């Protein structure tokens, strides 16, 4: 019974601590100090999740605790050593910025790589960027593309933008306009301004690109229903990310991207190949379908 009570208390304080930017907890609320005390007890008992939450509370200075980066790092390091991927990500950022510890890019990279290996998309992006620039590790373009692609496949818009930019410029990867448009479209679909601007340059149609991303969902749906390949593709990307005034919906995303590909959109074909190759949109990996769409894209004129 005691264990159950402790678990419930931890859930309560977790909900409080993970409300980003919430600084409106009443100073007279007696339950908050009690909950923090319970959290500290669990953290001292080597509960990695409690250690992470306690570290974040010190880092942000929330719920009655004064900001203390050194104490934050103390708890984050303990959680990270127990394998908590998010703690590893945050600890890496502390080392990268010299927050609570002496700035150390090698340590930052080490923790990001461990977090990335556990599937944390943001850590994968940071590890890929570190490999790309040789920050905290030796430059390794192959590993950079590997981790950036993993992150981008999990819908990280920053990784999608950077990949698109690399393929556009032909830096550390062969120049590939189709790959560039694919990743930039995904990033732009989530509102990444840099991706929208680079797409405009890539397509040499600034006015058209601006119109597409400012177009209302209603207008886009009307054009898509008339079998406009570009509208179908854009609508699919919006449903994939839940951005640009539509709700996230994997099933609808797949329908519209597929229709766009079937209607001859080469970028949509390549996107479908990537979706099936990585098992995006809740699908199982299907290398047969991935190969089918990749071959169709290769045979279709830009």
C-alpha positions as CSV (number, residue, x, y, z in Angstrom):
1,X,0.0,0.0,0.0
2,X,2.9,2.4,0.8
3,X,4.4,1.7,-2.6
4,X,1.1,2.5,-4.3
5,X,0.8,5.7,-2.4
6,X,4.3,6.8,-3.2
7,X,3.7,6.0,-6.9
8,X,0.5,8.1,-7.0
9,X,2.3,11.0,-5.3
10,X,5.1,10.8,-7.9
11,X,2.5,10.9,-10.7
12,X,1.0,14.0,-9.2
13,X,4.3,15.9,-8.9
14,X,5.3,14.7,-12.3
15,X,2.2,16.3,-13.8
16,X,3.1,19.6,-12.0
17,X,6.7,19.6,-13.0
18,X,6.1,18.9,-16.6
19,X,3.8,21.9,-17.1
20,X,6.2,24.0,-19.1
21,X,6.4,27.5,-17.8
22,X,3.8,27.1,-15.1
23,X,4.8,29.4,-12.3
24,X,1.4,30.0,-10.9
25,X,1.4,27.5,-8.0
26,X,0.3,29.2,-4.8
27,X,2.9,29.7,-2.2
28,X,0.4,28.7,0.4
29,X,-0.4,25.4,-1.1
30,X,0.9,22.9,1.6
31,X,0.6,19.9,-0.8
32,X,3.5,21.1,-3.0
33,X,6.2,21.0,-0.4
34,X,4.9,17.6,0.8
35,X,5.0,16.3,-2.8
36,X,8.5,17.7,-3.3
37,X,9.6,16.0,-0.1
38,X,8.1,12.7,-1.4
39,X,9.9,13.2,-4.7
40,X,13.2,13.8,-2.9
41,X,12.7,10.7,-0.9
42,X,12.2,8.6,-4.1
43,X,15.1,10.4,-5.8
44,X,17.4,9.5,-2.9
45,X,16.1,5.9,-3.2
46,X,17.6,5.7,-6.7
47,X,14.3,6.2,-8.6
48,X,15.6,7.6,-11.9
49,X,12.3,9.3,-12.9
50,X,12.2,11.1,-9.6
51,X,15.8,12.1,-9.9
52,X,15.0,13.5,-13.4
53,X,12.0,15.5,-12.1
54,X,13.9,16.8,-9.1
55,X,16.8,17.9,-11.3
56,X,14.4,19.7,-13.7
57,X,12.8,21.5,-10.7
58,X,16.2,22.8,-9.6
59,X,17.1,23.7,-13.2
60,X,13.9,25.8,-13.8
61,X,13.5,27.0,-10.2
62,X,10.0,25.8,-9.8
63,X,7.6,24.9,-7.0
64,X,9.4,26.6,-4.1
65,X,13.0,25.6,-5.2
66,X,15.5,28.3,-6.0
67,X,17.2,27.8,-9.4
68,X,20.4,25.9,-8.7
69,X,22.1,24.5,-11.8
70,X,24.7,22.6,-9.8
71,X,22.1,20.8,-7.8
72,X,20.1,20.2,-11.0
73,X,23.2,18.6,-12.6
74,X,23.7,16.4,-9.5
75,X,20.2,14.8,-9.9
76,X,20.3,14.8,-13.7
77,X,23.6,13.0,-13.7
78,X,22.3,10.3,-11.3
79,X,19.2,9.8,-13.5
80,X,21.3,9.7,-16.7
81,X,23.6,7.1,-15.2
82,X,20.5,4.9,-14.6
83,X,19.8,5.2,-18.3
84,X,17.0,7.8,-18.3
85,X,17.1,9.1,-21.9
86,X,15.6,12.5,-21.2
87,X,18.0,13.1,-18.3
88,X,20.8,12.2,-20.7
89,X,19.5,14.8,-23.2
90,X,19.2,17.6,-20.6
91,X,22.5,16.7,-19.0
92,X,24.2,17.0,-22.4
93,X,22.7,20.4,-22.9
94,X,24.1,21.5,-19.5
95,X,27.6,20.4,-20.6
96,X,27.2,22.1,-23.9
97,X,26.2,25.4,-22.3
98,X,28.4,25.2,-19.2
99,X,25.2,25.3,-17.1
100,X,26.0,24.0,-13.6
101,X,29.2,22.3,-14.9
102,X,32.3,23.4,-16.7
103,X,31.5,23.6,-20.4
104,X,32.6,20.3,-22.1
105,X,31.5,19.5,-25.6
106,X,32.9,15.9,-25.4
107,X,30.7,15.2,-22.4
108,X,27.7,16.8,-24.1
109,X,28.2,14.6,-27.1
110,X,28.7,11.5,-25.0
111,X,25.3,12.0,-23.2
112,X,23.5,12.9,-26.4
113,X,24.8,9.8,-28.1
114,X,23.6,7.6,-25.3
115,X,20.1,9.3,-25.3
116,X,20.0,9.0,-29.1
117,X,20.7,5.3,-29.0
118,X,17.6,5.0,-26.8
119,X,15.5,6.7,-29.5
120,X,15.2,10.3,-28.2
121,X,14.6,12.3,-31.4
122,X,16.1,15.6,-30.1
123,X,19.2,13.8,-28.9
124,X,19.5,12.2,-32.3
125,X,19.4,15.6,-34.0
126,X,22.0,17.0,-31.6
127,X,24.3,14.0,-32.0
128,X,24.0,14.2,-35.8
129,X,24.8,17.9,-35.7
130,X,27.8,17.3,-33.5
131,X,29.1,14.6,-36.0
132,X,28.5,17.1,-38.8
133,X,30.4,19.9,-37.3
134,X,33.0,17.9,-35.4
135,X,31.8,19.3,-32.0
136,X,32.9,17.1,-29.1
137,X,33.8,14.4,-31.5
138,X,35.6,13.8,-34.9
139,X,33.7,14.9,-37.9
140,X,31.8,11.9,-39.4
141,X,29.4,12.8,-42.2
142,X,28.1,9.3,-42.5
143,X,27.2,9.1,-38.8
144,X,25.8,12.7,-39.0
145,X,23.4,11.7,-41.8
146,X,22.5,8.5,-40.0
147,X,21.4,10.3,-36.8
148,X,19.8,13.2,-38.6
149,X,17.7,10.8,-40.7
150,X,16.6,8.9,-37.6
151,X,15.6,12.1,-35.9
152,X,13.9,13.5,-39.0
153,X,12.0,10.2,-39.4
154,X,10.6,10.8,-35.9
155,X,9.2,14.1,-37.2
156,X,11.9,16.4,-35.7
157,X,11.4,19.6,-37.8
158,X,15.0,20.9,-37.1
159,X,16.5,17.6,-38.3
160,X,14.2,17.6,-41.3
161,X,15.3,21.1,-42.2
162,X,19.0,20.4,-41.8
163,X,18.8,17.3,-43.9
164,X,16.9,19.2,-46.6
165,X,19.6,21.9,-46.5
166,X,22.4,19.4,-46.8
167,X,20.8,17.6,-49.8
168,X,20.1,21.0,-51.4
169,X,23.7,22.2,-51.0
170,X,25.3,18.8,-51.6
171,X,27.3,19.2,-48.4
172,X,28.6,15.8,-47.1
173,X,25.9,14.1,-49.2
174,X,25.4,13.9,-53.0
175,X,23.2,16.8,-54.1
176,X,19.7,15.6,-54.5
177,X,16.8,18.0,-55.2
178,X,14.2,15.4,-54.6
179,X,15.5,14.5,-51.2
180,X,15.9,18.2,-50.4
181,X,12.3,19.0,-51.3
182,X,11.0,15.9,-49.4
183,X,12.6,16.9,-46.0
184,X,12.1,20.6,-46.5
185,X,8.4,20.0,-47.2
186,X,8.1,18.0,-44.0
187,X,9.8,20.6,-41.9
188,X,7.8,23.5,-43.5
189,X,4.6,21.6,-42.9
190,X,5.4,22.0,-39.2
191,X,5.9,25.7,-39.5
192,X,9.8,25.8,-39.7
193,X,10.3,29.3,-41.3
194,X,13.8,28.5,-42.5
195,X,12.5,25.5,-44.4
196,X,9.7,27.5,-46.0
197,X,12.2,30.1,-47.1
198,X,14.7,27.6,-48.5
199,X,11.8,25.8,-50.4
200,X,11.0,29.2,-52.0
201,X,14.6,29.5,-53.2
202,X,14.7,25.8,-54.3
203,X,11.5,26.1,-56.3
204,X,12.2,29.7,-57.5
205,X,8.6,30.5,-56.8
206,X,8.5,32.6,-53.7
207,X,5.0,33.8,-54.2
208,X,3.6,30.3,-54.8
209,X,5.4,28.8,-51.8
210,X,4.2,31.6,-49.5
211,X,0.6,31.1,-50.8
212,X,0.7,27.3,-50.2
213,X,1.7,27.6,-46.6
214,X,-0.7,30.4,-45.9
215,X,-3.6,28.7,-47.6
216,X,-6.4,27.6,-45.4
217,X,-7.1,23.9,-44.9
218,X,-10.6,24.4,-46.4
219,X,-9.1,25.8,-49.6
220,X,-6.4,23.2,-49.7
221,X,-9.0,20.4,-49.3
222,X,-11.1,21.8,-52.1
223,X,-8.1,21.7,-54.4
224,X,-7.0,18.3,-53.2
225,X,-10.4,16.8,-53.9
226,X,-10.1,18.0,-57.5
227,X,-7.0,15.8,-57.8
228,X,-4.4,18.6,-57.6
229,X,-1.2,16.6,-56.8
230,X,0.6,19.5,-55.0
231,X,-2.5,20.2,-52.8
232,X,-2.9,16.5,-52.0
233,X,0.8,16.3,-51.0
234,X,0.7,19.5,-48.8
235,X,-2.6,18.3,-47.2
236,X,-1.0,15.0,-46.4
237,X,2.0,16.7,-44.8
238,X,-0.3,18.9,-42.7
239,X,-2.2,15.8,-41.4
240,X,1.1,14.1,-40.6
241,X,2.3,16.9,-38.3
242,X,-1.1,18.4,-37.2
243,X,0.1,21.8,-38.2
244,X,-1.4,24.6,-40.3
245,X,-5.0,24.4,-38.9
246,X,-5.7,20.6,-39.2
247,X,-5.6,17.9,-36.5
248,X,-2.9,15.3,-36.7
249,X,-4.2,12.2,-38.4
250,X,-1.9,9.5,-39.7
251,X,-4.6,7.7,-41.7
252,X,-5.6,10.8,-43.6
253,X,-1.9,11.8,-44.1
254,X,-1.3,8.4,-45.7
255,X,-4.4,8.7,-47.9
256,X,-3.4,12.2,-49.3
257,X,0.3,11.5,-49.8
258,X,-0.6,8.3,-51.6
259,X,-3.1,10.0,-53.8
260,X,-0.5,12.7,-54.6
261,X,2.0,10.0,-55.6
262,X,-0.6,8.2,-57.7
263,X,-1.4,11.4,-59.4
264,X,2.3,11.8,-60.5
265,X,3.9,13.9,-57.7
266,X,7.5,12.7,-57.7
267,X,8.3,14.2,-54.2
268,X,5.2,12.4,-52.8
269,X,6.5,9.1,-54.3
270,X,9.8,9.6,-52.7
271,X,8.1,10.5,-49.4
272,X,6.0,7.4,-49.5
273,X,9.1,5.3,-50.1
274,X,10.7,6.9,-47.0
275,X,7.5,6.4,-44.9
276,X,7.4,2.6,-45.7
277,X,11.2,2.3,-45.3
278,X,11.1,3.7,-41.8
279,X,7.6,2.6,-40.7
280,X,6.3,6.1,-40.3
281,X,2.6,7.1,-39.8
282,X,2.1,4.1,-37.5
283,X,2.8,1.6,-40.3
284,X,5.0,-1.4,-40.2
285,X,8.2,-1.3,-42.2
286,X,7.4,-2.5,-45.7
287,X,10.6,-2.6,-47.9
288,X,8.6,-4.0,-50.9
289,X,6.4,-1.0,-51.0
290,X,9.3,1.3,-50.2
291,X,11.2,-0.1,-53.2
292,X,8.1,0.2,-55.4
293,X,7.7,3.9,-54.8
294,X,11.4,4.6,-54.9
295,X,11.5,3.0,-58.4
296,X,8.5,5.0,-59.5
297,X,10.0,8.2,-58.3
298,X,13.3,7.5,-60.1
299,X,11.3,7.0,-63.4
300,X,9.3,10.1,-63.0
301,X,10.5,13.4,-64.4
302,X,11.1,16.2,-61.9
